[in-house]
């Protein structure tokens, strides 16, 4: 791994670390902070009291709540709101008062990562300094099922994730862990899942994942469509109905995902109108959505993604000669009207 930040034009890469209480966020953070990777990381803690980063890896003597660690990393609490903390850090970095290569925001156990992610898109000043890299969600294998059953925030954290780490699998039976992994896959098929022990994650699996970078991952992880196999490939498949996993029936989670695919081209005007209307109505329930689109009149792929009401698109590379053109979109949300969305998208095709 090179130590140079990979964000374009000197933007500071930012990672959101989320997960329920006890899922091991702080363990993972400590591991990442103390590993000798040569990167200086600024950590913003959403709430310092919850499970404080141990003082043994911090240099004491707090100057206005920004603490420098012995390996040069920086820790700070959120005094007012996230926006002003980020702006403050970026300014100190520009002035040379603080040195750091990237930012990690650790949210409280009950936080919905949505508003945190939106901060990076809604505010010009933040967008000019930072590049949101990804949302990482930690799930405690022992209590995961129960937390997903009881708390919508836990389900939202799954829906938002670009990468999911499952901790404490050593405390569970294999069948229990497999059931949890299967359940999470149905909720969010686009986030790879990985079991972690005591926060031991190679730094390459934590940073520069480019989950929010429109151009980096053009294909919506093609293997996710294969892995999800029967469950997500067919538009007519309703989970639970022909699902051959017996334990799946027990959970009808409100956070679900579905995929739309078509080999026909979209009419750009119709699609824009339809997506605009859908986002107005269902935006708060739409957690993440992404797609590679085949647009009439464009010889280039169009890459689009969104969080809640915020939607962005980018021109991707040209369709290669002989490449089968088509669109693939994945939607992850809370009680989204799948049929309405699928039929509406069908009607936007040329």
Secondary structure, DSSP 8 states (H G I E B T S, - for coil): --SS---GGG-EEEEEEEE-TTSSHHHHHHHHHHS--S--EEEEES-TTSS---GGGB----BTTEEEBTTS-EEEE-SS-HHHHHHHHHHHHHTTSS--SEEEEE--TT--HHHHHHHHHH-HHHHHHEEEEEEEEEEETTTHHHHHHH-HHHHHHHHH-SEEEEE-GGGS-HHHHHHHHHHHHHH-TTSEEEEESTT---GGGTS---SS-TTT--SS-HHHHHHTTHHHH-TT--TTTS---GGGGG---SEEEEEEEESS-B-HHHHHHHHHHHHHHHGGGEEEEEEEE-BTT-SEEEEEEEETTEEEEEEEEE--TT----EEEEEEEES--HHHHHHHHHHTB-
